[in-house]
Amino acid sequence: MGDAENRLKELETLFLNGPLRSGHQCFSIETLLDVLVVLYDESCNSSLRREKTVSDFIQFEVLLLGGFSLSDACFCVLI
């Protein structure tokens, strides 16, 4: 295997095993999603939004994170 294939295999192992089984050497999926949401919010509110790479990122994130948005129903308390 090539060097890139070995690195990909190592990354897959880290993330598929999760942070607890990989000796806390990686982030959880939830943390990575939080990072994406913050980066998306900051990109949308930035003057850099007009740049092509940033606008492409925003369009990609709208498709990816569209189903993960919180609504009022997420915070309803059942009585």
C-alpha positions as CSV (number, residue, x, y, z in Angstrom):
1,M,0.0,0.0,0.0
2,G,1.1,3.6,-0.7
3,D,1.6,6.2,1.9
4,A,-1.7,7.9,1.2
5,E,-3.6,4.6,1.5
6,N,-1.9,3.9,4.9
7,R,-2.9,7.3,6.2
8,L,-6.5,6.8,4.9
9,K,-6.6,3.4,6.6
10,E,-5.3,5.0,9.9
11,L,-7.9,7.7,9.7
12,E,-10.7,5.2,9.1
13,T,-9.6,3.2,12.1
14,L,-9.5,6.2,14.3
15,F,-12.9,7.5,13.4
16,L,-14.7,4.2,13.1
17,N,-13.4,3.1,16.6
18,G,-14.4,6.4,18.1
19,P,-12.6,8.6,20.6
20,L,-12.8,6.2,23.5
21,R,-11.3,3.2,21.8
22,S,-8.7,5.2,19.9
23,G,-7.1,6.6,23.1
24,H,-8.8,10.0,22.7
25,Q,-6.8,10.7,19.5
26,C,-9.8,11.8,17.5
27,F,-12.9,13.8,17.8
28,S,-16.4,12.4,18.0
29,I,-18.8,12.8,15.0
30,E,-20.9,15.2,17.1
31,T,-17.9,17.4,17.7
32,L,-17.0,17.4,14.0
33,L,-20.6,18.4,13.1
34,D,-20.5,21.2,15.7
35,V,-17.3,22.5,14.1
36,L,-19.0,22.4,10.6
37,V,-22.0,24.3,12.0
38,V,-19.8,27.0,13.6
39,L,-17.7,27.3,10.4
40,Y,-20.8,27.6,8.3
41,D,-22.3,30.3,10.6
42,E,-19.1,32.3,10.5
43,S,-18.8,31.9,6.8
44,C,-22.3,33.1,6.2
45,N,-21.8,36.2,8.3
46,S,-18.4,37.0,6.9
47,S,-17.4,39.5,4.3
48,L,-15.5,36.6,2.7
49,R,-18.9,35.1,1.6
50,R,-18.4,36.7,-1.8
51,E,-15.3,34.6,-2.5
52,K,-15.9,31.6,-4.7
53,T,-14.4,29.0,-2.4
54,V,-16.4,30.3,0.6
55,S,-19.6,30.5,-1.3
56,D,-19.0,26.9,-2.7
57,F,-18.5,25.8,0.9
58,I,-21.7,27.5,2.0
59,Q,-23.7,25.8,-0.7
60,F,-22.2,22.4,0.1
61,E,-23.0,22.9,3.8
62,V,-26.6,23.9,3.1
63,L,-27.1,20.5,1.4
64,L,-25.2,18.6,4.1
65,L,-26.5,20.3,7.3
66,G,-30.0,21.2,6.1
67,G,-31.5,18.3,7.9
68,F,-29.7,18.9,11.1
69,S,-31.1,22.3,11.9
70,L,-32.8,22.7,15.3
71,S,-36.3,23.9,15.5
72,D,-38.7,24.9,18.4
73,A,-40.0,21.3,18.4
74,C,-36.6,20.1,19.5
75,F,-37.1,21.9,22.8
76,C,-40.7,21.0,23.6
77,V,-41.2,19.6,27.1
78,L,-43.8,16.9,27.4
79,I,-46.0,17.4,30.4
